[in-house]
């Protein structure tokens, strides 16, 4: 099961307006000359907490250069930051609920998006629940009060993610986590949660570059819906390959649910079989040898459609294929259980191949004898081993390709 977790400020809530308002009020109450809320709002991405808000206003009042480093330095040099924070929170606590919801209202594009999600939604925040509830109520956002994990639980996003796992009985890999703080995303990468940087929030260009370097996906307002499509679902089948349900990829591999896969053997004019070295980016068998192309069937997909899709995705080709035989496979390792019904197909092609580097490192044609020897000298995926054993036992299987 997939669960969605969102930060509130800067992801769901267009909070810069409210933050700038309270900054301005606290600054004035300290006896300083007013600074325009619009100017303060512009610099929200340079500030990480309420204390640094004081440093920012200090720099703005002096027309000084503003970077994250100068803001941090200005905050640490002055002793009035704590007074500013107390006034900031006092102003916020005295605000009526309707006005608070107006200042911390959601981004307009987030309202229909959140309402389109049919899975559990959590808010993980370093804010207080009492500041968030008015926005949820007034804008009728589909998030249960109990699913707001705020600072009363922890400031640590890892602990908040762990709490979601405990409640939903899932692993971090089942969680889609959207956050606008690159630091918070870096903190949770090790948990293997699915991380996304919300570029519309308090984000600078340097954050986007760092996210891309770390392999964190960057979301824009226009691409937010992609996180709904990127969760893969497989059909769950019984021992007779009849569909009895569906589950996410992570759930299938966590619980060992029986699902469908296909493998393809491509032969060249010399009757050698094409093998591929799997990409190190793959979640199963990274860097192992496998037959010509293989993959899971998406939910609702049939075997014929799947094998042609895999050829195009992994090898950049398409060709006529014939069904050869079926196999059952169950393999456990690296914390995963791969339990599959597999149909094996065959076809002919001499190349060239346009391989997808995220799927395949390189490909190589081998004779059946060379492939069998490879099993003794390198890592070969369990099902490919079974396929090679089947071909060794019944070499006439490949003669069916002469029908093409």
C-alpha positions as CSV (number, residue, x, y, z in Angstrom):
1,X,0.0,0.0,0.0
2,X,1.2,3.5,-0.9
3,X,1.0,6.3,1.7
4,X,1.6,10.0,0.9
5,X,3.4,12.3,3.4
6,X,3.6,16.0,2.8
7,X,5.3,18.8,4.6
8,X,2.8,21.6,5.3
9,X,4.6,25.0,5.1
10,X,5.7,25.6,1.5
11,X,4.3,22.3,0.1
12,X,0.6,22.3,0.9
13,X,0.4,25.8,2.4
14,X,1.5,29.0,0.6
15,X,2.9,30.0,3.9
16,X,5.3,32.7,2.9
17,X,2.6,35.3,3.1
18,X,1.7,34.4,6.7
19,X,5.3,34.1,7.7
20,X,6.1,37.5,6.3
21,X,3.1,39.1,8.1
22,X,4.2,37.8,11.5
23,X,7.9,38.7,10.9
24,X,6.9,42.3,10.1
25,X,4.7,42.6,13.2
26,X,7.3,41.2,15.5
27,X,10.0,43.4,14.0
28,X,7.9,46.5,14.5
29,X,7.1,45.6,18.1
30,X,10.8,45.5,18.8
31,X,10.9,49.2,18.0
32,X,12.3,48.9,14.5
33,X,11.2,50.7,11.3
34,X,8.7,48.7,9.3
35,X,9.8,46.6,6.3
36,X,7.4,45.8,3.5
37,X,5.8,42.3,3.9
38,X,6.2,41.7,0.2
39,X,9.9,42.3,0.4
40,X,10.2,40.0,3.4
41,X,8.1,37.3,1.6
42,X,10.5,37.4,-1.4
43,X,13.4,36.2,0.8
44,X,11.5,33.3,2.5
45,X,13.8,30.6,0.8
46,X,16.8,32.0,2.6
47,X,15.4,31.2,6.1
48,X,15.3,27.9,7.8
49,X,13.7,28.8,11.1
50,X,12.2,31.6,13.2
51,X,15.5,32.6,14.6
52,X,17.0,33.1,11.2
53,X,13.9,35.2,10.3
54,X,15.4,37.8,12.7
55,X,18.8,37.6,10.9
56,X,17.1,38.2,7.6
57,X,15.2,41.3,8.8
58,X,18.4,42.6,10.3
59,X,20.1,42.3,6.9
60,X,17.1,43.9,5.0
61,X,17.2,46.8,7.4
62,X,20.9,47.4,6.6
63,X,20.5,46.8,2.8
64,X,23.1,44.1,3.2
65,X,23.8,41.1,0.9
66,X,21.5,38.2,1.5
67,X,22.5,34.6,1.2
68,X,21.8,31.6,3.5
69,X,25.3,32.1,5.0
70,X,24.9,35.8,5.7
71,X,21.4,35.2,7.3
72,X,22.8,32.5,9.5
73,X,25.8,34.7,10.5
74,X,23.6,37.7,11.2
75,X,21.4,35.6,13.5
76,X,24.3,34.2,15.5
77,X,25.8,37.6,16.0
78,X,22.8,39.3,17.7
79,X,21.3,38.5,21.0
80,X,17.8,39.7,20.2
81,X,16.8,36.7,18.1
82,X,15.0,35.0,21.0
83,X,13.0,38.1,21.7
84,X,12.0,38.3,18.1
85,X,10.9,34.6,18.1
86,X,8.7,35.1,21.2
87,X,7.0,38.1,19.6
88,X,6.5,36.2,16.4
89,X,4.8,33.3,18.2
90,X,2.7,35.7,20.4
91,X,1.4,37.3,17.2
92,X,0.6,34.0,15.7
93,X,-1.1,32.6,18.8
94,X,-3.4,35.7,19.1
95,X,-4.6,35.4,15.5
96,X,-8.2,34.2,14.9
97,X,-8.6,30.9,13.1
98,X,-10.2,32.3,10.0
99,X,-7.4,34.9,9.5
100,X,-4.8,32.2,10.2
101,X,-6.3,30.0,7.5
102,X,-6.3,32.9,5.1
103,X,-2.6,33.7,5.8
104,X,-1.7,30.0,5.6
105,X,-4.0,29.0,2.9
106,X,-3.1,26.1,0.5
107,X,-1.7,26.6,-3.0
108,X,-4.7,26.5,-5.3
109,X,-3.3,23.6,-7.4
110,X,-2.9,21.5,-4.3
111,X,-6.6,21.5,-3.4
112,X,-7.8,19.3,-6.3
113,X,-4.6,17.3,-6.3
114,X,-5.0,16.3,-2.6
115,X,-8.7,15.5,-3.2
116,X,-7.7,13.1,-6.1
117,X,-5.6,10.9,-3.8
118,X,-7.3,7.7,-2.8
119,X,-4.6,6.6,-0.3
120,X,-3.8,7.7,3.2
121,X,-2.4,11.2,3.5
122,X,-0.2,12.5,6.3
123,X,1.2,15.9,7.1
124,X,4.7,15.7,8.6
125,X,5.7,19.1,10.0
126,X,7.8,21.1,12.4
127,X,4.8,23.4,12.9
128,X,2.0,22.9,15.5
129,X,-1.1,21.1,14.6
130,X,-3.2,24.0,16.0
131,X,-1.8,26.3,13.3
132,X,-2.7,23.7,10.5
133,X,-6.2,22.6,11.5
134,X,-8.0,25.9,10.5
135,X,-6.6,25.6,6.9
136,X,-7.7,21.9,6.6
137,X,-11.2,22.7,7.9
138,X,-11.9,25.8,5.9
139,X,-10.6,24.5,2.6
140,X,-12.0,21.0,3.3
141,X,-8.7,19.2,2.6
142,X,-9.0,15.4,2.9
143,X,-6.6,14.9,5.7
144,X,-7.6,13.4,9.1
145,X,-6.7,15.4,12.2
146,X,-4.9,12.3,13.6
147,X,-2.7,12.2,10.5
148,X,-1.0,15.5,11.3
149,X,2.4,14.5,12.8
150,X,3.8,17.7,14.3
151,X,6.5,18.8,16.7
152,X,4.7,17.3,19.7
153,X,5.8,13.9,18.2
154,X,9.3,15.0,17.1
155,X,11.3,17.6,15.1
156,X,13.0,14.6,13.4
157,X,11.4,13.7,10.1
158,X,12.9,10.2,10.4
159,X,10.8,9.6,13.5
160,X,7.7,11.0,11.9
161,X,8.3,8.6,8.9
162,X,8.8,5.7,11.4
163,X,5.5,6.6,13.1
164,X,3.6,6.4,9.7
165,X,5.2,3.0,9.1
166,X,4.1,1.8,12.6
167,X,0.5,3.0,12.1
168,X,0.0,1.8,8.6
169,X,2.1,-1.4,9.0
170,X,4.3,-0.6,6.0
171,X,7.9,0.1,5.2
172,X,9.5,3.5,4.3
173,X,9.7,2.3,0.7
174,X,5.9,2.5,0.6
175,X,5.8,6.2,1.5
176,X,5.9,9.0,-1.0
177,X,7.4,12.0,0.8
178,X,7.1,15.5,-0.6
179,X,9.1,18.3,1.1
180,X,10.6,21.7,0.2
181,X,13.6,21.5,2.6
182,X,16.6,19.8,1.0
183,X,18.0,19.3,4.4
184,X,15.0,17.3,5.6
185,X,15.0,15.2,2.4
186,X,18.7,14.4,3.0
187,X,17.9,13.3,6.5
188,X,15.5,10.6,5.3
189,X,17.3,9.3,2.2
190,X,18.8,6.4,4.2
191,X,15.3,5.1,5.1
192,X,14.6,4.5,1.4
193,X,11.4,6.5,1.5
194,X,10.4,7.8,-2.0
195,X,11.7,11.5,-1.8
196,X,10.5,14.5,-3.9
197,X,11.6,18.1,-3.7
198,X,8.7,20.6,-4.0
199,X,10.2,23.3,-6.2
200,X,7.3,25.7,-5.7
201,X,8.2,26.0,-1.9
202,X,11.1,27.6,-0.1
203,X,13.6,26.4,-2.6
204,X,16.6,28.0,-4.3
205,X,18.3,26.9,-7.5
206,X,21.2,25.4,-5.4
207,X,18.6,23.1,-3.7
208,X,17.4,21.8,-7.0
209,X,20.9,21.1,-8.2
210,X,21.7,19.2,-5.0
211,X,18.5,17.2,-5.2
212,X,19.3,16.1,-8.7
213,X,22.9,15.2,-7.6
214,X,21.4,13.0,-4.8
215,X,18.8,11.3,-7.0
216,X,15.9,13.1,-5.3
217,X,13.2,13.8,-7.9
218,X,12.2,17.5,-8.3
219,X,8.5,18.3,-8.7
220,X,7.0,21.3,-10.2
221,X,3.4,22.6,-10.0
222,X,2.7,21.0,-13.4
223,X,4.3,17.7,-12.6
224,X,2.8,17.1,-9.1
225,X,0.3,14.5,-10.4
226,X,3.2,12.4,-11.6
227,X,3.7,11.0,-8.1
228,X,0.4,9.2,-8.5
229,X,1.4,7.5,-11.7
230,X,4.9,6.6,-10.7
231,X,3.7,4.0,-8.1
232,X,3.8,0.7,-9.9
233,X,1.0,-1.8,-9.4
234,X,1.0,-5.5,-10.3
235,X,-1.8,-8.0,-10.6
236,X,-1.8,-10.6,-7.9
237,X,-2.6,-14.1,-9.2
238,X,-3.4,-17.6,-7.9
239,X,-1.5,-20.8,-8.7
240,X,-3.4,-21.0,-12.0
241,X,-2.4,-17.5,-13.0
242,X,-5.9,-16.1,-12.4
243,X,-6.0,-12.4,-11.3
244,X,-7.3,-12.1,-7.7
245,X,-6.2,-8.6,-6.8
246,X,-3.5,-6.0,-7.2
247,X,-0.7,-4.5,-5.0
248,X,2.2,-2.1,-5.3
249,X,5.6,-3.3,-6.4
250,X,7.0,-2.7,-2.9
251,X,4.1,-4.6,-1.3
252,X,4.6,-7.6,-3.7
253,X,8.3,-7.8,-3.0
254,X,7.8,-7.3,0.8
255,X,5.1,-9.9,1.3
256,X,6.1,-12.3,-1.5
257,X,2.7,-11.9,-3.3
258,X,2.5,-14.0,-6.5
259,X,2.5,-11.8,-9.5
260,X,3.3,-11.9,-13.3
261,X,6.5,-11.4,-15.2
262,X,7.8,-12.1,-18.7
263,X,11.2,-13.1,-20.1
264,X,12.4,-12.8,-23.7
265,X,15.1,-14.7,-25.6
266,X,16.4,-12.9,-28.7
267,X,18.5,-15.0,-31.1
268,X,20.7,-13.6,-33.9
269,X,21.4,-15.2,-37.3
270,X,24.2,-17.3,-35.7
271,X,21.6,-18.7,-33.2
272,X,23.4,-17.0,-30.3
273,X,21.3,-15.7,-27.5
274,X,21.4,-12.0,-26.4
275,X,22.1,-11.5,-22.7
276,X,22.2,-8.2,-20.8
277,X,24.1,-7.0,-17.8
278,X,21.5,-5.3,-15.6
279,X,22.0,-1.7,-14.5
280,X,23.2,-1.1,-10.9
281,X,20.2,1.2,-10.5
282,X,17.8,-1.8,-10.5
283,X,16.1,-2.7,-7.2
284,X,16.4,-6.4,-7.8
285,X,19.6,-8.1,-9.0
286,X,21.6,-5.0,-9.8
287,X,24.7,-5.8,-11.9
288,X,23.6,-9.4,-12.6
289,X,23.3,-11.2,-16.0
290,X,19.9,-11.8,-17.3
291,X,18.4,-13.0,-20.6
292,X,17.6,-10.7,-23.5
293,X,14.8,-8.7,-21.8
294,X,12.5,-9.2,-18.9
295,X,10.1,-7.4,-16.6
296,X,6.9,-7.4,-14.5
297,X,3.5,-7.0,-16.0
298,X,1.7,-3.9,-15.0
299,X,-1.7,-4.2,-13.5
300,X,-4.2,-4.9,-16.3
301,X,-1.5,-5.7,-18.8
302,X,-1.4,-9.0,-20.7
303,X,1.8,-11.0,-21.5
304,X,1.8,-10.1,-25.2
305,X,1.7,-6.4,-24.6
306,X,4.3,-6.6,-21.8
307,X,7.0,-8.4,-23.9
308,X,6.8,-5.9,-26.7
309,X,6.9,-3.0,-24.2
310,X,10.0,-4.5,-22.5
311,X,11.8,-4.9,-25.9
312,X,11.2,-1.3,-26.7
313,X,12.1,0.0,-23.2
314,X,15.3,-2.1,-22.7
315,X,16.7,-2.7,-26.2
316,X,15.0,-0.1,-28.4
317,X,13.6,-2.7,-30.8
318,X,10.5,-4.7,-31.6
319,X,10.2,-7.9,-33.4
320,X,7.8,-10.9,-33.8
321,X,7.7,-13.2,-30.8
322,X,6.5,-16.7,-30.1
323,X,5.6,-18.2,-26.7
324,X,8.1,-20.9,-25.6
325,X,7.3,-22.1,-22.0
326,X,6.3,-21.0,-18.5
327,X,8.1,-21.1,-15.1
328,X,7.4,-20.4,-11.5
329,X,10.0,-18.6,-9.4
330,X,10.4,-17.7,-5.8
331,X,13.6,-16.0,-4.6
332,X,14.5,-14.3,-1.3
333,X,17.3,-11.9,-0.7
334,X,18.3,-8.3,0.1
335,X,15.1,-8.0,2.2
336,X,12.8,-8.8,-0.8
337,X,10.8,-11.8,-1.9
338,X,10.3,-12.2,-5.6
339,X,7.5,-14.6,-6.2
340,X,6.4,-14.9,-9.9
341,X,4.6,-16.7,-12.6
342,X,6.7,-16.2,-15.7
343,X,6.1,-16.8,-19.4
344,X,9.1,-17.0,-21.7
345,X,8.9,-15.7,-25.3
346,X,11.5,-15.9,-28.2
347,X,12.3,-13.8,-31.3
348,X,15.0,-13.0,-33.8
349,X,17.0,-9.8,-34.2
350,X,20.7,-9.0,-35.1
351,X,20.7,-5.5,-33.7
352,X,21.8,-2.8,-33.4
353,X,20.2,-2.2,-30.0
354,X,19.5,1.1,-28.3
355,X,19.8,0.2,-24.7
356,X,18.2,2.1,-21.8
357,X,21.0,2.9,-19.4
358,X,18.7,3.0,-16.4
359,X,17.8,-0.6,-17.2
360,X,20.9,-2.1,-18.9
361,X,24.6,-1.6,-18.7
362,X,25.5,-3.5,-21.9
363,X,24.4,-6.5,-24.0
364,X,26.3,-9.5,-25.5
365,X,25.4,-12.5,-27.7
366,X,26.5,-15.8,-26.3
367,X,26.1,-19.4,-27.4
368,X,24.1,-21.7,-25.2
369,X,27.3,-23.3,-24.0
370,X,28.9,-20.0,-23.2
371,X,25.8,-18.9,-21.3
372,X,25.8,-22.1,-19.2
373,X,29.5,-21.5,-18.4
374,X,28.7,-17.9,-17.4
375,X,26.5,-19.4,-14.5
376,X,29.8,-20.7,-13.0
377,X,31.8,-17.6,-13.3
378,X,29.4,-14.6,-12.6
379,X,26.1,-13.7,-11.1
380,X,23.1,-14.8,-13.2
381,X,19.5,-14.1,-12.1
382,X,17.7,-17.1,-10.6
383,X,15.1,-17.3,-13.4
384,X,17.7,-17.0,-16.1
385,X,19.5,-19.9,-14.5
386,X,16.2,-21.9,-14.7
387,X,15.7,-20.9,-18.3
388,X,19.2,-22.0,-19.3
389,X,18.7,-25.3,-17.5
390,X,15.4,-25.8,-19.4
391,X,17.2,-25.0,-22.7
392,X,20.0,-27.4,-21.9
393,X,17.5,-30.1,-21.2
394,X,15.3,-29.4,-24.2
395,X,17.4,-27.6,-26.8
396,X,14.7,-28.1,-29.4
397,X,12.6,-25.4,-27.7
398,X,14.5,-22.8,-29.7
399,X,13.6,-24.4,-33.0
400,X,10.1,-22.9,-32.5
401,X,11.7,-19.7,-33.5
402,X,12.0,-21.1,-37.1
403,X,8.3,-20.5,-37.3
404,X,8.8,-16.8,-37.4
